[in-house]
Amino acid sequence: MTSPSSAPEPPATGLKASFTSDDYSVMNAIGGVRGLIESVLPTLLFVVLFLFTRNVVLASVASLGVVVLALVWRIATKSQVTPAISGAIGIALGAFIAVKSGDGSGFYLPGLITNAVYAVGLIVSILVKHPAVGYVAALVDPRVSAWRTSREGRRTYTYATLWYAGLFALKVAVQAPLYFAGFTDALGIAKLIMGIPAFVAVTYVVFLQHRALVKRWDSDATSAHIEATSPKESKRS
C-alpha cells in the first residue's frame, strides 16, 4: 500500500510543464482539461449568448457564473486557487464594465489592458537586458539557473521573451481597433482565436528553444567531464 508521502506528484502544467518536460504536451501547457475550461468557457459563453440574445447582463452573469463555479471546484478539490482568482477578477471587472455601460465590448477591456501591460513589460525587460522569460525558466527548471552567465542563455531567453511580447502586442494590435469600433462579436471571436491556440503555438516555439539550450549544455558538460578525466586515466595506465 502506497503511503500519501510516496504518492506520485501530479504532472506539471503551464510554463513549468514546457520548461521541465522532454516532450511538449498541449494539454499540460494549458493546464489540462480544467485549465482549458477556465480559460475558454467564460469568454465562449459570453460570445455565444451575446451573439444570439444581445443581452449584456445575461451574457455577463453567465460568464461570471462559470468562473465562480471553477473557483468553488478548486476549493472543493483543494487545488491551487490562484489561477481561478485571477481569472475571476478579470471576468468580474469585464462583466461590470459591460453591464454598467450597456456595451458588450466593455467585457473585453480588462483583457485588452492586461495584454498591453504584458507586452510593454516584456519589451522593457528585453531592453534592459533582463528578459523576463529567462527568470521564469530558471525558477521552474534549475538546469538553466545560470542562464545569465552564458551568452547563449541570454540570447535564448531574449528570443523567448520576444516571442511572448510579440504575441501580446499582436493581440492589442488586432483587438484594440475592434474594441474602439464597437465590433463586439468580431472582438470576441478574435479573443478566442488569439487565446489558447496562439499561446500553444508560441509556447511550443519557446519549448524548442529551451530544450535545445539544455541539451547543448548537457552535451558540453559531458564533453568537459571526459576531457577532464582522460589525462588522469592515461597517467594511471
FILOTOR-154823 format. One record per residue (C-alpha): residue in three letters; x, y, z. Coordinates in Angstrom, 2 decimals. Layout:
% residues N
REC    r        x        y        z
REC  ALA        X        Y        Z
...
% end
This chain:
% residues 237
REC    r        x        y        z
REC  MET     0.00     0.00     0.00
REC  THR     1.42     3.38    -1.03
REC  SER     1.64     5.98     1.68
REC  PRO     0.45     9.54     0.96
REC  SER     4.01    10.81     1.18
REC  SER     5.18     8.45    -1.56
REC  ALA     2.25     9.10    -3.91
REC  PRO     3.35    10.36    -7.32
REC  GLU     3.12    14.09    -7.88
REC  PRO     0.64    15.34   -10.48
REC  PRO     2.19    16.30   -13.83
REC  ALA     3.47    19.84   -14.18
REC  THR     1.24    22.26   -16.05
REC  GLY     1.60    25.67   -17.65
REC  LEU     5.06    27.05   -18.35
REC  LYS     6.56    24.68   -15.79
REC  ALA     5.50    21.73   -17.95
REC  SER     7.05    23.33   -21.03
REC  PHE    10.36    24.05   -19.30
REC  THR    10.79    20.78   -17.41
REC  SER     9.42    18.14   -19.80
REC  ASP    11.34    16.44   -22.59
REC  ASP     8.22    16.25   -24.76
REC  TYR     5.74    19.05   -25.36
REC  SER     2.20    18.39   -24.21
REC  VAL    -0.51    20.79   -25.33
REC  MET    -2.85    19.78   -22.51
REC  ASN    -0.18    20.17   -19.85
REC  ALA     0.85    23.53   -21.28
REC  ILE    -2.68    24.90   -20.95
REC  GLY    -3.23    23.40   -17.51
REC  GLY    -5.11    20.26   -18.52
REC  VAL    -8.86    19.99   -19.04
REC  ARG    -9.51    22.26   -16.06
REC  GLY    -7.22    24.94   -17.44
REC  LEU    -8.89    24.69   -20.85
REC  ILE   -12.35    25.08   -19.34
REC  GLU   -11.35    28.00   -17.14
REC  SER    -9.56    29.79   -19.99
REC  VAL   -12.04    29.31   -22.81
REC  LEU   -15.53    28.67   -21.45
REC  PRO   -16.25    32.09   -19.82
REC  THR   -15.38    34.02   -22.97
REC  LEU   -17.01    31.46   -25.26
REC  LEU   -20.21    31.62   -23.24
REC  PHE   -20.27    35.41   -23.37
REC  VAL   -19.64    35.43   -27.13
REC  VAL   -22.40    32.90   -27.88
REC  LEU   -25.02    34.36   -25.53
REC  PHE   -24.42    37.94   -26.60
REC  LEU   -24.43    36.95   -30.26
REC  PHE   -27.85    35.31   -30.02
REC  THR   -29.58    37.40   -27.33
REC  ARG   -27.80    40.80   -27.46
REC  ASN   -28.37    40.80   -23.70
REC  VAL   -25.27    42.14   -21.97
REC  VAL   -26.50    41.29   -18.48
REC  LEU   -27.35    37.68   -19.31
REC  ALA   -24.05    37.07   -21.10
REC  SER   -22.02    38.74   -18.34
REC  VAL   -23.72    36.93   -15.46
REC  ALA   -23.44    33.54   -17.19
REC  SER   -19.75    34.07   -17.87
REC  LEU   -19.07    35.18   -14.30
REC  GLY   -21.04    32.18   -13.01
REC  VAL   -18.70    29.79   -14.81
REC  VAL   -15.68    31.43   -13.19
REC  VAL   -17.26    31.25    -9.74
REC  LEU   -18.04    27.56   -10.23
REC  ALA   -14.43    26.98   -11.31
REC  LEU   -13.22    28.69    -8.14
REC  VAL   -15.55    26.60    -5.96
REC  TRP   -14.37    23.47    -7.78
REC  ARG   -10.75    24.27    -6.97
REC  ILE   -11.52    24.97    -3.34
REC  ALA   -13.54    21.76    -3.02
REC  THR   -10.74    19.69    -4.53
REC  LYS    -8.06    21.57    -2.55
REC  SER    -6.34    22.68    -5.75
REC  GLN    -4.39    25.88    -6.31
REC  VAL    -6.89    28.74    -6.43
REC  THR    -4.62    31.49    -7.76
REC  PRO    -5.40    30.86   -11.46
REC  ALA    -9.14    30.86   -10.77
REC  ILE    -8.95    34.02    -8.65
REC  SER    -7.00    35.96   -11.27
REC  GLY    -9.45    34.81   -13.93
REC  ALA   -12.43    35.69   -11.75
REC  ILE   -11.13    39.22   -11.18
REC  GLY   -10.72    39.85   -14.91
REC  ILE   -14.11    38.39   -15.81
REC  ALA   -15.86    40.20   -12.93
REC  LEU   -14.33    43.52   -13.93
REC  GLY   -15.21    42.98   -17.58
REC  ALA   -18.77    41.97   -16.70
REC  PHE   -19.14    45.06   -14.50
REC  ILE   -17.93    47.38   -17.27
REC  ALA   -20.17    45.71   -19.85
REC  VAL   -23.28    45.87   -17.67
REC  LYS   -22.57    49.41   -16.46
REC  SER   -22.01    50.74   -19.98
REC  GLY   -24.55    48.53   -21.69
REC  ASP   -21.89    47.82   -24.32
REC  GLY   -20.73    44.24   -24.79
REC  SER   -17.28    45.41   -25.89
REC  GLY   -16.60    46.51   -22.32
REC  PHE   -16.39    42.86   -21.33
REC  TYR   -13.08    42.60   -23.19
REC  LEU   -11.49    45.82   -21.91
REC  PRO    -9.64    44.33   -18.88
REC  GLY    -8.07    41.65   -21.08
REC  LEU    -7.04    44.26   -23.63
REC  ILE    -5.35    46.37   -20.96
REC  THR    -3.66    43.29   -19.48
REC  ASN    -2.25    42.33   -22.89
REC  ALA    -0.88    45.83   -23.37
REC  VAL     0.77    45.80   -19.92
REC  TYR     2.35    42.40   -20.57
REC  ALA     3.62    43.48   -23.98
REC  VAL     5.22    46.64   -22.61
REC  GLY     6.65    44.85   -19.57
REC  LEU     8.25    42.10   -21.64
REC  ILE     9.68    44.55   -24.16
REC  VAL    11.14    46.66   -21.35
REC  SER    12.73    43.56   -19.81
REC  ILE    14.44    42.91   -23.13
REC  LEU    15.63    46.50   -23.50
REC  VAL    17.23    46.46   -20.03
REC  LYS    18.81    43.08   -20.86
REC  HIS    16.89    41.15   -18.23
REC  PRO    14.48    39.10   -20.39
REC  ALA    11.62    38.03   -18.15
REC  VAL    11.19    34.54   -19.58
REC  GLY    14.73    33.67   -18.50
REC  TYR    13.84    34.26   -14.86
REC  VAL    10.68    32.17   -15.21
REC  ALA    12.66    29.34   -16.81
REC  ALA    15.29    29.41   -14.05
REC  LEU    12.59    29.43   -11.39
REC  VAL    10.95    26.22   -12.60
REC  ASP    13.98    24.47   -14.14
REC  PRO    17.22    24.51   -12.07
REC  ARG    19.16    23.22   -15.09
REC  VAL    19.21    26.75   -16.51
REC  SER    19.65    28.66   -13.26
REC  ALA    22.94    30.09   -14.57
REC  TRP    21.48    31.36   -17.85
REC  ARG    22.58    34.96   -17.25
REC  THR    26.24    33.95   -17.07
REC  SER    26.05    32.47   -20.56
REC  ARG    25.83    34.47   -23.78
REC  GLU    23.89    31.60   -25.32
REC  GLY    21.49    31.53   -22.38
REC  ARG    20.86    35.27   -22.56
REC  ARG    20.26    35.05   -26.30
REC  THR    17.87    32.09   -25.94
REC  TYR    15.64    33.77   -23.38
REC  THR    15.78    37.13   -25.09
REC  TYR    14.24    35.49   -28.15
REC  ALA    11.78    33.57   -25.96
REC  THR    10.68    36.79   -24.27
REC  LEU    10.38    38.46   -27.67
REC  TRP     8.02    35.71   -28.82
REC  TYR     5.66    36.33   -25.92
REC  ALA     5.96    40.10   -26.23
REC  GLY     5.04    39.76   -29.90
REC  LEU     2.02    37.64   -29.02
REC  PHE     0.64    40.18   -26.56
REC  ALA     1.43    43.09   -28.88
REC  LEU    -0.35    41.33   -31.75
REC  LYS    -3.40    40.80   -29.59
REC  VAL    -3.54    44.52   -28.85
REC  ALA    -2.94    45.44   -32.50
REC  VAL    -5.84    43.25   -33.66
REC  GLN    -8.30    43.65   -30.81
REC  ALA    -7.92    47.35   -29.93
REC  PRO    -9.32    48.59   -33.28
REC  LEU   -12.25    46.18   -32.94
REC  TYR   -12.92    47.44   -29.42
REC  PHE   -12.88    51.13   -30.37
REC  ALA   -15.01    50.42   -33.44
REC  GLY   -17.58    48.63   -31.27
REC  PHE   -17.37    45.35   -33.21
REC  THR   -18.21    43.22   -30.17
REC  ASP   -18.85    39.95   -31.98
REC  ALA   -15.64    40.15   -34.01
REC  LEU   -13.73    41.13   -30.88
REC  GLY   -14.96    38.07   -29.01
REC  ILE   -14.05    35.74   -31.87
REC  ALA   -10.61    37.34   -32.16
REC  LYS   -10.05    36.91   -28.43
REC  LEU   -10.90    33.21   -28.63
REC  ILE    -8.68    32.57   -31.67
REC  MET    -5.77    34.53   -30.22
REC  GLY    -6.14    32.89   -26.82
REC  ILE    -5.30    29.22   -26.32
REC  PRO    -4.32    28.44   -29.95
REC  ALA    -1.84    31.32   -30.14
REC  PHE    -0.47    30.63   -26.66
REC  VAL     0.09    26.96   -27.50
REC  ALA     1.94    27.85   -30.71
REC  VAL     4.25    30.39   -29.06
REC  THR     4.89    28.19   -26.05
REC  TYR     5.87    25.32   -28.32
REC  VAL     8.48    27.51   -30.05
REC  VAL     9.84    28.61   -26.67
REC  PHE     9.86    24.98   -25.50
REC  LEU    12.02    24.01   -28.50
REC  GLN    14.47    26.83   -27.77
REC  HIS    14.69    25.92   -24.09
REC  ARG    15.12    22.20   -24.78
REC  ALA    17.84    22.87   -27.36
REC  LEU    19.74    25.01   -24.83
REC  VAL    19.50    22.34   -22.12
REC  LYS    20.70    19.62   -24.49
REC  ARG    23.67    21.70   -25.63
REC  TRP    24.65    22.43   -22.05
REC  ASP    24.32    18.77   -21.10
REC  SER    26.47    17.80   -24.08
REC  ASP    29.10    20.43   -23.23
REC  ALA    29.17    19.29   -19.60
REC  THR    29.65    15.67   -20.66
REC  SER    32.45    16.61   -23.04
REC  ALA    34.16    18.69   -20.38
REC  HIS    33.95    15.83   -17.91
REC  ILE    35.51    13.41   -20.41
REC  GLU    38.34    15.84   -21.20
REC  ALA    38.98    16.41   -17.50
REC  THR    39.17    12.72   -16.65
REC  SER    41.01    11.44   -19.71
REC  PRO    44.55    12.67   -18.76
REC  LYS    44.24    11.15   -15.29
REC  GLU    43.21     7.82   -16.73
REC  SER    46.14     7.83   -19.23
REC  LYS    48.64     8.55   -16.46
REC  ARG    47.33     5.69   -14.38
REC  SER    47.65     3.32   -17.32
% end
